[in-house]
Amino acid sequence: GSVTRFVVAPSDPLIIYTLKENAVSKTINGGISWSNVTGTLPLGSAYIRNIAISNTDPNKVWVVFSGYSDGNKVFKTVDGGANWTNISGTLPNIPFNTVVYRNGSNDEVYIGADIGVYVTDNTMSAGTWVSFNTGLANSTVNDLEIYYLTGKLRAATYGRGAWESNLYTGTP
């Protein structure tokens, strides 16, 4: 199948992850050779939509799934895809479309869904996600980016334009 997403590790440009409809692949040598790191991800039950990498650790990766497979929304690896952990926890059974990692954070991750944005970090109990829609449209979020110069989260929506909000401060 065709590559639907790819991301280069900010801390090591030789490490690249790709998403296909039925696989997650990784290279550690700039694309000379590739390894399938799909592991136990539930590709048969949901559509893998997006991927984010820690800016300091290229082995720390998050992926999000679209569709209505209850409990199969967000997975994380800390060993470059050798093992994946389901961190969907408290998330509702709605499609998730995008994920972004906040550089220099305590693993703060934002995910965009068909209904708004959710956030988690390592200060929360495992699997806990907080609805984060302050200043954002309560609609399908297709893309998220962090604008570090002003500390803003920017969200691109389906049919409602682009929105921005201050980054999470521990209070939704």
N, C-alpha and C positions, 0 to 999 in steps of 0.2 A: 504494500500500500504506500501511498504518498505520505511524506512528512507533513504533519499539520502544524507543528510548533517545534522550535528549537531554541535553546538558550545556552549561552556561553558563560561559564563560571567566571564571575568578576575577579576572583582571586587567582585564577589560572586559566588563561585563554586557550590552553591545549585541551581542557576538559569541556566537552559539549554534550548536552543531552538532547535527544529528539523524541518527539511523540509521533506515533502513527496510530491509526485506528485500532490496531491490535498489538502494539508493542511500545516499550520504552527502551531506547538504546542509548549507549554512552560510549564516548571515546576519551581516552586520556592522552592521546598523541596527535591532537589536532585533526583527526578524521582519517588517519592512515588505516586504522583498524577500529572496529566497533564491536561492542558486546551487548547482548540483550539483557537488560536488567529489569524486565517486567516482573519476574518473580510471581508472587501470589496476588498481584493486583487484579481486581474483579473486572477484567476487560469484557467478559461475556455478558455481564449484567448491567453495565453502564458505559457511557461514552467518555473517554478521557479527553478533557478539554484544554487544560493549561498546566504550566509548570513554573516553579520559582526555585531559585538557589540562594542559599546564604551568601552574603558578600565576603565572608571570611573563611568559610568551610565548604569546599566544593562537593563534599560528600553528604551535606545536609540539604535535602531537596523535598519539596512539597508538590503534590499533584492534586487536581480537583476533577471531579466527575460530574457530568450532566446526567439528566434522566431521573427516573423515579425509583431507583433501587435503594430502598430504605437502609440507611446506615452506611452506604458506600458513597461518601461525598468527598472526604479529604484523607490522603495518605501521606505519611512522612517517612523518609529514610535518613538515617544518620551514618550509614556506611556505603554511600554511593549506589544504592539500589540492590545490595546483596539481600537486604531484608526491608520489608515495608510494614509500617504500623498504621492501622486504621485509627485516625484521630477525629473522626466525625462526631463522636460524642453527642452533644446536645443539639446538633443542627437539625432543622426540619427536613422533611422529605420533599425537597424541591431541587431543581437543577442548579448546579453551580458552574460558573462559566470562566472565571478568571481568579488568579491568585497573585499576590505581590508580597515580597518579604521586605521588611523595613531594615535597611542597613544599620549596623551598629546597635541593634536592639537586643533584647532578651528573647529572641526568636518571635518577634511580633509579626504576625501574618494576617493579612486582610484577604477576604475572599468575596467575590461578587456573585450574586445569585440572581435567579429570576425575580426575586423580591428583595432588593436591597443588598446591604453589605454586612459582613460579620467579621469579628476580630478575635484573636487569641494571642497569648504570649505565655512564657514560662512562669509568670507569677500567678496564673490561674491554675486551678485543678486540671489535671489531664482530661482532655475531651470537652472542656468548657469553652463555649463560644458565646460572644456577646453581640447582640444586634447593634450595629453602628450605622445609624442613618441620620445623624445630626447634620443638617445642611445638605443632605443628599436626597435624590429622588427615590421614592419607594417604587421602583420599577426594575425591569431587567437590566442588570449591570453586565456589560460585555467586556469591559476593560478597566483596569485600575493601574494607576501610576502614582508614585510618590514624587512630589516636587520638593526636593530637600532645601532649596534656597529659602522657601517661605514656610516649610513644615506643613505642607498641604497634601491631602489625599485627593486625587482627581479621579472621577468616575465617568466613563462614557456609557451611556444608556441606549437602549433600543427605543427610539421614538420620543425621548424626553430630553435629549441634548446632553451636554457635558456639565458636570457639577463638581464642586470642591468643598472640602471640609478640613478643619484642623485635624492633625493626627491624634490618635487615641492617647488619652492621658490617664487612663485608669478609671474614668467615669464615662459611661456611654452617653 
